[in-house]
Amino acid sequence: MKPTKRGPIIAIDGPSGAGKSTVAKQLAKRLGYLYIDTGAMYRAIGLKAWRNNPRLDDQDQIVAIARNSRVELKDSAQGCQVFLDGEDVTEAIRAEPISQAASIVSEISRVRKVLVTTQQQMGEAGRVVLEGRDIGTKVFPNADLKIFLDASEATRAQRRHAENLRKGVKLSLEETIAEIHNRDRRDSQRADSPLVQAHDAIYLDTSGKTIEEVLGEILRLVEGLSN
């Protein structure tokens, strides 16, 4: 896996709660690369669609929203900020109803086509870390390094439950496990770009590991790109 002259593209995929966002953010910061949170883009479209129609039962309307919305990701001292048509929605898109909305929206092939094109344009210059569910299989199948982060369902639910508690979201652990299970099912069974490990991705199980331990493993793999 050797980078091209454009600069390395690092793809990190995996299910909800595996630690993708935390790892990808810190990895990009360590390397001085651009961090692209593709999931945040689907969440932004999900937020706008949910605001317009909480039932999310009008696919044509959702596709129109994806085509006509401006989603921007900006680095800041606080991390990656997400703007939707100029509005800072960084916090709003993390609400649990929007997580589910994003999963529903991401099943729509026409929406994925719009956002994948945008993601490819954002990352084409290289020196980027992208995280999501189809980066190594669909967005950048020729990425220089592909990582598939995973963890047990129980571990992922516990992490998400703790995150929800910090945000004041009052979902029980049992409810969180159910949400994780439903999200996994939708992501892995959708017809367009389902969540699967790319054949050439390196599998990392983050269960029982600290962020530093996971970062250390990935940084060693990045070092290998120049060898």
Contacts in CASP RR format, 6 or more apart in sequence:
PFRMAT RR
TARGET T0000
AUTHOR 0000-0000-0000
METHOD contacts of the structure
MODEL  1
MKPTKRGPIIAIDGPSGAGKSTVAKQLAKRLGYLYIDTGAMYRAIGLKAW
RNNPRLDDQDQIVAIARNSRVELKDSAQGCQVFLDGEDVTEAIRAEPISQ
AASIVSEISRVRKVLVTTQQQMGEAGRVVLEGRDIGTKVFPNADLKIFLD
ASEATRAQRRHAENLRKGVKLSLEETIAEIHNRDRRDSQRADSPLVQAHD
AIYLDTSGKTIEEVLGEILRLVEGLSN
1 144 0 8 1.000
1 145 0 8 1.000
1 200 0 8 1.000
1 224 0 8 1.000
1 225 0 8 1.000
2 144 0 8 1.000
2 225 0 8 1.000
2 226 0 8 1.000
3 9 0 8 1.000
3 144 0 8 1.000
3 225 0 8 1.000
3 226 0 8 1.000
4 144 0 8 1.000
6 124 0 8 1.000
6 125 0 8 1.000
6 126 0 8 1.000
7 125 0 8 1.000
7 126 0 8 1.000
7 127 0 8 1.000
7 144 0 8 1.000
8 33 0 8 1.000
8 126 0 8 1.000
8 127 0 8 1.000
8 128 0 8 1.000
8 144 0 8 1.000
8 145 0 8 1.000
8 222 0 8 1.000
8 225 0 8 1.000
9 123 0 8 1.000
9 126 0 8 1.000
9 128 0 8 1.000
9 130 0 8 1.000
9 140 0 8 1.000
9 142 0 8 1.000
9 143 0 8 1.000
9 144 0 8 1.000
9 145 0 8 1.000
10 27 0 8 1.000
10 33 0 8 1.000
10 128 0 8 1.000
10 129 0 8 1.000
10 130 0 8 1.000
10 143 0 8 1.000
10 144 0 8 1.000
10 145 0 8 1.000
10 146 0 8 1.000
10 147 0 8 1.000
10 222 0 8 1.000
11 130 0 8 1.000
11 131 0 8 1.000
11 135 0 8 1.000
11 136 0 8 1.000
11 139 0 8 1.000
11 140 0 8 1.000
11 143 0 8 1.000
11 145 0 8 1.000
11 146 0 8 1.000
11 147 0 8 1.000
11 198 0 8 1.000
11 201 0 8 1.000
12 20 0 8 1.000
12 23 0 8 1.000
12 24 0 8 1.000
12 27 0 8 1.000
12 129 0 8 1.000
12 130 0 8 1.000
12 131 0 8 1.000
12 132 0 8 1.000
12 135 0 8 1.000
12 147 0 8 1.000
12 148 0 8 1.000
12 149 0 8 1.000
13 20 0 8 1.000
13 131 0 8 1.000
13 132 0 8 1.000
13 133 0 8 1.000
13 134 0 8 1.000
13 135 0 8 1.000
13 136 0 8 1.000
13 137 0 8 1.000
13 146 0 8 1.000
13 147 0 8 1.000
13 148 0 8 1.000
13 149 0 8 1.000
13 195 0 8 1.000
13 197 0 8 1.000
13 198 0 8 1.000
13 201 0 8 1.000
14 20 0 8 1.000
14 132 0 8 1.000
14 133 0 8 1.000
14 148 0 8 1.000
14 149 0 8 1.000
14 150 0 8 1.000
14 195 0 8 1.000
14 197 0 8 1.000
15 133 0 8 1.000
15 150 0 8 1.000
15 156 0 8 1.000
15 180 0 8 1.000
15 183 0 8 1.000
15 184 0 8 1.000
15 187 0 8 1.000
15 195 0 8 1.000
16 99 0 8 1.000
16 156 0 8 1.000
16 160 0 8 1.000
16 180 0 8 1.000
16 183 0 8 1.000
16 184 0 8 1.000
16 187 0 8 1.000
17 151 0 8 1.000
17 156 0 8 1.000
17 159 0 8 1.000
17 160 0 8 1.000
17 180 0 8 1.000
18 149 0 8 1.000
18 150 0 8 1.000
18 151 0 8 1.000
18 156 0 8 1.000
18 206 0 8 1.000
19 149 0 8 1.000
19 151 0 8 1.000
19 159 0 8 1.000
19 206 0 8 1.000
19 214 0 8 1.000
20 131 0 8 1.000
20 132 0 8 1.000
20 149 0 8 1.000
21 37 0 8 1.000
21 131 0 8 1.000
22 211 0 8 1.000
23 131 0 8 1.000
23 149 0 8 1.000
23 206 0 8 1.000
23 211 0 8 1.000
23 214 0 8 1.000
23 215 0 8 1.000
23 218 0 8 1.000
24 35 0 8 1.000
24 37 0 8 1.000
24 129 0 8 1.000
24 130 0 8 1.000
24 131 0 8 1.000
25 35 0 8 1.000
25 37 0 8 1.000
25 79 0 8 1.000
25 80 0 8 1.000
26 211 0 8 1.000
26 215 0 8 1.000
27 33 0 8 1.000
27 129 0 8 1.000
27 215 0 8 1.000
27 218 0 8 1.000
27 219 0 8 1.000
27 222 0 8 1.000
28 34 0 8 1.000
28 35 0 8 1.000
28 128 0 8 1.000
28 129 0 8 1.000
29 35 0 8 1.000
30 215 0 8 1.000
30 219 0 8 1.000
31 127 0 8 1.000
31 129 0 8 1.000
31 222 0 8 1.000
32 127 0 8 1.000
33 126 0 8 1.000
33 127 0 8 1.000
33 128 0 8 1.000
33 129 0 8 1.000
34 75 0 8 1.000
34 122 0 8 1.000
34 123 0 8 1.000
34 126 0 8 1.000
34 127 0 8 1.000
34 128 0 8 1.000
34 129 0 8 1.000
35 73 0 8 1.000
35 75 0 8 1.000
35 80 0 8 1.000
35 128 0 8 1.000
35 129 0 8 1.000
35 131 0 8 1.000
36 73 0 8 1.000
36 119 0 8 1.000
36 122 0 8 1.000
36 123 0 8 1.000
36 128 0 8 1.000
36 129 0 8 1.000
36 130 0 8 1.000
36 131 0 8 1.000
37 73 0 8 1.000
37 80 0 8 1.000
37 82 0 8 1.000
37 131 0 8 1.000
37 132 0 8 1.000
38 115 0 8 1.000
38 119 0 8 1.000
38 130 0 8 1.000
38 131 0 8 1.000
38 132 0 8 1.000
38 133 0 8 1.000
38 135 0 8 1.000
38 139 0 8 1.000
39 102 0 8 1.000
39 106 0 8 1.000
39 131 0 8 1.000
39 132 0 8 1.000
39 133 0 8 1.000
40 71 0 8 1.000
40 73 0 8 1.000
40 80 0 8 1.000
40 82 0 8 1.000
40 93 0 8 1.000
41 71 0 8 1.000
41 73 0 8 1.000
41 82 0 8 1.000
41 115 0 8 1.000
41 118 0 8 1.000
41 119 0 8 1.000
42 102 0 8 1.000
42 105 0 8 1.000
42 106 0 8 1.000
42 111 0 8 1.000
42 115 0 8 1.000
43 82 0 8 1.000
43 93 0 8 1.000
43 94 0 8 1.000
43 98 0 8 1.000
43 99 0 8 1.000
43 101 0 8 1.000
43 102 0 8 1.000
44 69 0 8 1.000
44 71 0 8 1.000
44 82 0 8 1.000
44 84 0 8 1.000
44 89 0 8 1.000
44 93 0 8 1.000
45 62 0 8 1.000
45 65 0 8 1.000
45 66 0 8 1.000
45 69 0 8 1.000
45 71 0 8 1.000
45 102 0 8 1.000
45 105 0 8 1.000
45 111 0 8 1.000
45 115 0 8 1.000
46 56 0 8 1.000
46 62 0 8 1.000
46 65 0 8 1.000
46 93 0 8 1.000
46 98 0 8 1.000
46 101 0 8 1.000
46 102 0 8 1.000
46 104 0 8 1.000
46 105 0 8 1.000
47 84 0 8 1.000
47 89 0 8 1.000
47 92 0 8 1.000
47 93 0 8 1.000
47 98 0 8 1.000
47 101 0 8 1.000
48 65 0 8 1.000
48 69 0 8 1.000
48 84 0 8 1.000
48 85 0 8 1.000
49 56 0 8 1.000
49 61 0 8 1.000
49 62 0 8 1.000
49 65 0 8 1.000
49 101 0 8 1.000
49 105 0 8 1.000
50 56 0 8 1.000
50 97 0 8 1.000
50 98 0 8 1.000
50 101 0 8 1.000
52 61 0 8 1.000
52 65 0 8 1.000
53 61 0 8 1.000
56 62 0 8 1.000
56 101 0 8 1.000
56 104 0 8 1.000
56 105 0 8 1.000
59 108 0 8 1.000
59 110 0 8 1.000
62 105 0 8 1.000
62 108 0 8 1.000
62 111 0 8 1.000
63 108 0 8 1.000
63 110 0 8 1.000
63 111 0 8 1.000
63 114 0 8 1.000
66 105 0 8 1.000
66 110 0 8 1.000
66 111 0 8 1.000
66 114 0 8 1.000
66 115 0 8 1.000
67 114 0 8 1.000
69 84 0 8 1.000
69 85 0 8 1.000
70 83 0 8 1.000
70 84 0 8 1.000
70 85 0 8 1.000
70 86 0 8 1.000
71 82 0 8 1.000
71 83 0 8 1.000
71 84 0 8 1.000
71 115 0 8 1.000
71 118 0 8 1.000
72 82 0 8 1.000
72 83 0 8 1.000
72 86 0 8 1.000
73 80 0 8 1.000
73 81 0 8 1.000
73 82 0 8 1.000
73 83 0 8 1.000
73 122 0 8 1.000
74 80 0 8 1.000
74 81 0 8 1.000
74 83 0 8 1.000
75 81 0 8 1.000
80 90 0 8 1.000
81 88 0 8 1.000
81 90 0 8 1.000
82 88 0 8 1.000
82 89 0 8 1.000
82 90 0 8 1.000
82 93 0 8 1.000
83 89 0 8 1.000
92 98 0 8 1.000
93 102 0 8 1.000
94 167 0 8 1.000
95 169 0 8 1.000
96 164 0 8 1.000
96 169 0 8 1.000
96 171 0 8 1.000
96 179 0 8 1.000
99 179 0 8 1.000
99 183 0 8 1.000
100 179 0 8 1.000
100 182 0 8 1.000
100 183 0 8 1.000
103 182 0 8 1.000
103 183 0 8 1.000
103 186 0 8 1.000
103 187 0 8 1.000
104 186 0 8 1.000
105 111 0 8 1.000
106 112 0 8 1.000
106 133 0 8 1.000
106 187 0 8 1.000
106 190 0 8 1.000
107 186 0 8 1.000
107 190 0 8 1.000
107 191 0 8 1.000
107 192 0 8 1.000
108 192 0 8 1.000
109 191 0 8 1.000
109 192 0 8 1.000
112 134 0 8 1.000
112 138 0 8 1.000
112 192 0 8 1.000
112 193 0 8 1.000
116 134 0 8 1.000
116 138 0 8 1.000
116 139 0 8 1.000
116 193 0 8 1.000
119 130 0 8 1.000
119 135 0 8 1.000
119 139 0 8 1.000
120 139 0 8 1.000
120 140 0 8 1.000
122 128 0 8 1.000
123 130 0 8 1.000
123 140 0 8 1.000
130 139 0 8 1.000
130 140 0 8 1.000
130 143 0 8 1.000
133 187 0 8 1.000
133 193 0 8 1.000
133 195 0 8 1.000
134 193 0 8 1.000
134 194 0 8 1.000
134 195 0 8 1.000
135 143 0 8 1.000
135 146 0 8 1.000
136 143 0 8 1.000
136 146 0 8 1.000
136 198 0 8 1.000
136 201 0 8 1.000
137 193 0 8 1.000
137 196 0 8 1.000
137 198 0 8 1.000
138 193 0 8 1.000
141 198 0 8 1.000
144 225 0 8 1.000
145 202 0 8 1.000
145 221 0 8 1.000
145 222 0 8 1.000
145 225 0 8 1.000
146 198 0 8 1.000
146 200 0 8 1.000
146 201 0 8 1.000
146 202 0 8 1.000
147 201 0 8 1.000
147 202 0 8 1.000
147 204 0 8 1.000
147 218 0 8 1.000
147 221 0 8 1.000
148 197 0 8 1.000
148 198 0 8 1.000
148 201 0 8 1.000
148 202 0 8 1.000
148 203 0 8 1.000
148 204 0 8 1.000
149 204 0 8 1.000
149 206 0 8 1.000
149 214 0 8 1.000
150 203 0 8 1.000
150 204 0 8 1.000
150 205 0 8 1.000
150 206 0 8 1.000
151 159 0 8 1.000
151 205 0 8 1.000
151 206 0 8 1.000
151 207 0 8 1.000
151 208 0 8 1.000
152 205 0 8 1.000
152 207 0 8 1.000
153 177 0 8 1.000
153 180 0 8 1.000
153 181 0 8 1.000
153 184 0 8 1.000
154 177 0 8 1.000
155 206 0 8 1.000
155 207 0 8 1.000
155 208 0 8 1.000
156 180 0 8 1.000
157 173 0 8 1.000
157 176 0 8 1.000
157 177 0 8 1.000
157 180 0 8 1.000
158 173 0 8 1.000
160 176 0 8 1.000
160 179 0 8 1.000
160 180 0 8 1.000
161 171 0 8 1.000
161 172 0 8 1.000
161 173 0 8 1.000
161 176 0 8 1.000
164 170 0 8 1.000
164 171 0 8 1.000
164 176 0 8 1.000
171 179 0 8 1.000
184 195 0 8 1.000
187 194 0 8 1.000
187 195 0 8 1.000
188 194 0 8 1.000
188 195 0 8 1.000
188 196 0 8 1.000
197 203 0 8 1.000
202 221 0 8 1.000
204 214 0 8 1.000
204 217 0 8 1.000
204 218 0 8 1.000
206 214 0 8 1.000
END
